[in-house]
């Protein structure tokens, strides 16, 4: 069985673990909506990347209305059965 020949000191452990730290992510302002996003990533709020719209993202109000409408139709279908 593999066992450590000598105990690793606290200092040695800290020096070894110094490389495990996480790097800060760099953020930039979205050119369309101004929200802070990670660089080189499509904005999840508006769907723009480098000044062009690459994703069609429906608004929050539209999503809620669609969800509400879907649940109402499901309830009507269940009531008919």
C-alpha positions in Angstrom: 0.0 0.0 0.0 1.2 3.5 -0.8 1.7 5.6 2.3 3.4 8.9 2.6 7.0 8.5 3.8 6.9 11.8 5.6 4.1 14.1 6.8 3.4 17.1 4.6 4.0 20.3 6.6 1.4 23.0 6.8 3.6 25.4 4.9 4.2 22.8 2.1 0.5 22.2 1.9 -0.3 25.9 1.6 2.4 26.4 -1.1 1.0 23.4 -3.0 -2.6 24.7 -2.7 -1.7 28.3 -3.8 -2.3 27.3 -7.5 -5.9 26.1 -6.8 -7.3 29.6 -6.6 -10.0 30.6 -9.1 -9.4 33.4 -11.5 -11.8 36.3 -11.7 -14.0 36.3 -14.8 -13.8 39.4 -16.9 -17.2 41.1 -17.7 -18.0 43.8 -20.2 -21.2 45.9 -20.8 -23.5 44.6 -23.5 -23.4 46.9 -26.5 -27.2 46.7 -26.9 -28.8 46.6 -23.4 -25.8 47.6 -21.2 -26.1 44.6 -18.8 -22.8 43.2 -17.5 -22.0 39.9 -19.3 -18.9 37.7 -19.8 -16.8 38.7 -22.8 -17.2 36.7 -26.0 -20.6 35.4 -24.9 -24.1 36.2 -26.3 -26.1 38.4 -24.0 -28.7 36.2 -22.3 -31.0 39.2 -21.8 -31.3 40.6 -25.3 -29.6 38.0 -27.5 -27.1 40.4 -29.1 -23.4 39.6 -29.8 -21.0 42.1 -31.3 -23.9 44.5 -32.2 -26.0 41.9 -34.1 -29.0 39.9 -32.8 -28.1 36.2 -32.9 -30.8 34.9 -30.6 -34.5 35.7 -30.5 -35.4 36.1 -26.9 -39.0 36.8 -26.0 -39.7 39.3 -23.3 -40.5 38.4 -19.8 -44.1 39.6 -20.2 -44.6 37.6 -23.4 -43.1 34.4 -21.8 -45.5 34.7 -18.8 -48.5 35.3 -21.1 -47.5 32.3 -23.2 -47.0 30.1 -20.1 -50.4 31.2 -18.7 -52.1 30.5 -22.0 -50.6 27.1 -22.2 -51.7 26.2 -18.7 -55.2 27.4 -19.4 -55.5 25.3 -22.6 -54.2 22.2 -20.6 -56.8 22.8 -17.9 -59.6 23.1 -20.6 -58.4 19.9 -22.3 -58.4 18.1 -18.9 -61.9 19.3 -18.1 -63.3 18.1 -21.5 -62.1 14.5 -20.8 
